[in-house]
Amino acid sequence: MEVKRGKQVRPKKQPVKVKLSACPLRLTYQTNVRRKGQGKSLTRDVWLVEVRVLGTDWDPWLLLTDWPVQDAPSALRIFTMYRQRWSVEDSFKFLKTCLGWEDVQVLDWQGIRTLVALAWVAAGFLFDLGVTFDWVEVQLLAKLGGWEPHKDRMPGKITLLHGLGRLFEMLATQATLSNYATAHQGLPPKIAAFLHGWQPPGDL
């Protein structure tokens, strides 16, 4: 998880310990809340799971579920399920950040596909969705973002966003040059000479 512990200056991705506790509750609710029509009162057995991330100043998480929580493995299952759900939601927010960059509209279809695919790779690594640092795509984005290998320190969100930003700038530049070359039957001679015979790229 990405947390700030002890005297750390900023949050970073690192292993953490959590304390889980749970208790059963009986919840009574009305079925017509936010709905039209005649409702009725129902009672349901639920479980409240409290999660404390040790070594941080975070408030405890309170998770309400109708899955039975009767032992440590079932409490861990609920915690894991909610973590995965939040990771997916965080991944969508991360992807929207990337696609919200200015000038994304100048990219061609292949450029957008490349950016989206690598943004998902970065999100999968950042939010623990099965992508690890062993993936060469993550290593490349980290290198583009200026990350340098260091013991017990993995690249974080800022680094990978920077890497994606540099990739995006390259794709946007290629798209702009390609559009100009198509519209004007080539690039201006001095720019073409500076670029040493640049040609529109193939699939990337």
N, C-alpha and C positions, 0 to 999 in steps of 0.2 A: 504494500500500500504506500501511497505517497503521503508522508506525514512529516511533521517537525517534532523531533524528540530532544529532550534535554537542552543542551546549549547550542543546538544546531541553528544556524542563521535563517535557513529557508527550508521548506519541505523538500524531501527527496524520496525516491522510491526505495523502500527497504523492508525487510521482514519485520513484523510486529507480533506481539502477543495480545490476545484478547481474552477477556473474562466473560463467560456467558452464564446467564441465569434465566430461569423461566418459571412462570406460575400459570395455573389455569384461571380463566375468568368466565363468567356467564354474562353475555351481552344481550340486552333487550333493545330492540329498535323498531321503528315504524317503516313499513314497506313503501309508503307514499312520500317519503322525503324527496323533494325535488321532482316529484312526479304528480301528474294529475290523476284525479279519481280517488275512490275510496280505498284506503289502506287498512292494514291490520298490524297488530303488534306481534312480533316474533321474538323468541328467545333462542340464543345459540351459544354453544360452548366454543370458546376460543382460547388461545394461549398468548401470553405476553412474554416476549423474549427481550431481555436487556443485554446490550453489548457494550462493554467498556474496553476501549483501546488503551492498553497499559502504556505508561511512559509518555503520554501526551496530555494536553490540557483540553481535549475534546470532551464535550458533554456526552453522556451515554446515549446510545441509540435505543429507541423503544420500538420493537417490531411486533405488530399484531397479526396473528395468522390463525386460520382454522385448521391447519395441519397439526395433528397431535405432537406435542413436545413433551416426551416422558423420560428422556435420558439425554446424555451428553451428545451422542451421535445425531439425534434428531434436532437438538438445538444448533449444532454445527451446520446441519443441512439447511435450516432456515436462514442462518447468517450467510451461508454461501450463496443461496438463491437470491437473497436481497442484494448482496454485493454484485452478483452477475447482472441483475436487473439495472442497478445504478450504473454499472460499467457501460452497459449498452446505451443508456440515456446520455451519459457523459461522452460516449463516442460520437453520438449524433450531434451533440453540441460542438464537439471538436471539429467534426466534418463541416458543419455550417460555418464555423469560423474560417476554415480554409476556403470554402466556396464563396464567402462574403468578401474576399479580397477584391480590391478595385481591379478592373481590367480583365477579370476572368472571362468576360464576354468576347475578348479578342482571340481566345484560344479556339483552335479547331476541335472537332469531335475527338480525335485521337489524343490531343493534348489534355482535354477535360477528363477523358477516361484514365489517362496516366496519373493525373493529379489526384483524382478520386481514389484510384486503386492504392496509391502510396499513402494517401491520407488515412485510409482504412487500416493499412499495415501499421502506421504510426499509432493510431488509436487502439488497435489490438494489442500493441506492446504496452502502451501507457496504462491501459485500463484492464490488463490481465485477462484478455480474451483469447488466450492460446498462442499468441505471438511472442516469441522469445528473442533475446539478443543474438541468438545463433542465426537468425534470418539475415541474409546478406543485404536485403532491402533496408532493414533497420540500421545495420552498420553503415550503409551508404548515406542514409539520411542524417545519421549522427555525425558522420565526417563532414557532410555539407554544412551542418549546423555548427561546426567548429569544435566538436567534442574530441577530447584526447583521452586515450585509455588511462584509467586510474583504478587502483585496487579498491574494490567494494563500492564503486561509484558508477552507476549506469546513467545514460543520457536521460534527461527529463523533458517535460513538455516544451519549455522555452527552446531548448536545443533542437528538438525535432521540428517545431514550428519554423525555426530559422532555416533548417535544412529544406523543409517543404517550400519555404519562401524563396530560397535561392533556385530551387528546381522550377518553381512557378515563373520566376523572372526569365529563366532560360527558355521555357516553353512560350511565354508571351513574346519574347524577342524573336524567336524563330517564326511564330505566327505572324507578327507584324512584318518581318522581312519577306516572308512568303507572299503575304497579301500585296505588298508593294511591288514585288517582282512580277506577280501575275498581272497586276493592273497596268504596269508600265513596261512590260516586256524586259524586265531586268532591273538591277539596282543601279544607282548613279555610279559612274565610273570610278570616282575616288573612293567611295564606300566599298565598291566591289573589289578594288585593289587592296584596300585595307583588310578586307575579310579573306583575301587570298583565295578567290574562286569559290566562295561559299555557294552551296546549292541547297534548295529546300530539302529538309530531312525526310527520310522515309518514316515507317512506323517506329514509334518510340514507346 
